[in-house]
Amino acid sequence: MLRKLLLGFGIIEILKPEPIIGLCERIGLRNSGEIERRPLALTGARIEGLVFVWLLVRGRQGSTLVSALLGSVGLTLVLVPRPIIELSQHLVYAETDRLELQPWVVPAARLLGVLYLIVTLLSRSPGTESAGNSGVTESTDDSAQSASRLPSR
């Protein structure tokens, strides 16, 4: 269920990033209507959505580099969010010195990091909800196949 929700979010972020960015700005900035956004912001949001969709659909066949990058950013956001917040501000806004951040920006960035980590973890598990059982079944099937190839005595 969570995989489907995140997949839906990723698709919406690819197709219509403007409302999502606007919502994040209203949550995180006191002066969201006064700040000039760079055109790169929409592209960045679409890339984020594409990464979510790619990892959640492709799973283990997806890029381990993309998964590792998203996981690294997620872990950094959880542990030390300020450098990522500052970097994203410089990428998204023309005049970062005019930004008036809400006090809950750091906790919100940590939650975003948790979201990135969840997407990374979901991308490593199979598409079904019973992710824990499939690894055991696969190894059991492999050993059964190997045993059937042995010559009988």
Secondary structure, DSSP 4 states (H G I P E B T S, - for coil): -HHHHHHHHHHHHHH-HHHHHHHHHHHHBTTGGGPPBPTHHHHHHHHHHHHHHHHHHHGGGS-HHHHHHHHHHHHHHHH-HHHHHHHHHHHHBS-GGG--B-TTHHHHHHHHHHHHHHHHHHHHS-SSS-HHHHHHHHHHHHHHHHHHHSPP-
